[in-house]
């Protein structure tokens, strides 16, 4: 058994700089088959930093306070997205393979406080994450494979042409 207070979990920042408060609760608890992250999103901040999918994991987001907006798509194109608003006390689920990005709209005055949950593992398999980015070689938005470099930055590879981007 392990117990932890959310405020005692260290803040871990994204290399993309897309949120200021993310607390990896599952790391603090030592979970093996379940991921749980606590977020506080100021206006303009996001849970992940872009439209993406996890081919190996389903995700749930619970909004404790505020109102989060999610762009949702069934294919790797932001042209095909639908926007869904999730308010305080509401939960949204994304199956493996569905593209999504959750954020606090920059026109919103209030912060969003919420949790992201993932299963069946406590850690992402970076090779099973696909992000939607503009590819300078293809000239359009395409699916990109994602990896974490030893320096702690993200490397994205276009799945259409192999062009690489590093953030």
MOTACOR-V349667 format. One record per backbone hydrogen bond with DSSP energy under -1.0 kcal/mol. CO is the residue of the C=O (numbers start at 1). NH is the residue of the N-H. Records with the same first field share a line. If there is no record, write none. Layout:
CO = NH + NH
This chain:
5 = 8
6 = 9
14 = 17
18 = 46
21 = 40
22 = 12
23 = 25 + 38
24 = 28
25 = 29
26 = 30 + 31
32 = 122
35 = 118
36 = 26
37 = 116
38 = 23
39 = 114
41 = 112
42 = 45
45 = 104
51 = 132
52 = 100
53 = 130
54 = 97
58 = 119
59 = 94
60 = 117
61 = 92
62 = 115
63 = 89
65 = 113
68 = 86
69 = 103
70 = 84
71 = 101
72 = 82
73 = 99
75 = 77
77 = 80
78 = 81
82 = 72
84 = 70
86 = 68
87 = 90
90 = 63
92 = 61
94 = 59
95 = 98
99 = 73
100 = 52
101 = 71
102 = 47
103 = 69
104 = 44
105 = 108
112 = 41
113 = 64 + 65
114 = 39
115 = 62
116 = 37
117 = 60
118 = 35
119 = 58
125 = 128
126 = 129
128 = 55
130 = 53
131 = 144
133 = 142
135 = 139
140 = 135
142 = 133
143 = 159
144 = 131
145 = 157
147 = 155
149 = 152
153 = 149
154 = 167
155 = 147
156 = 165
157 = 145
158 = 162
163 = 158
165 = 156
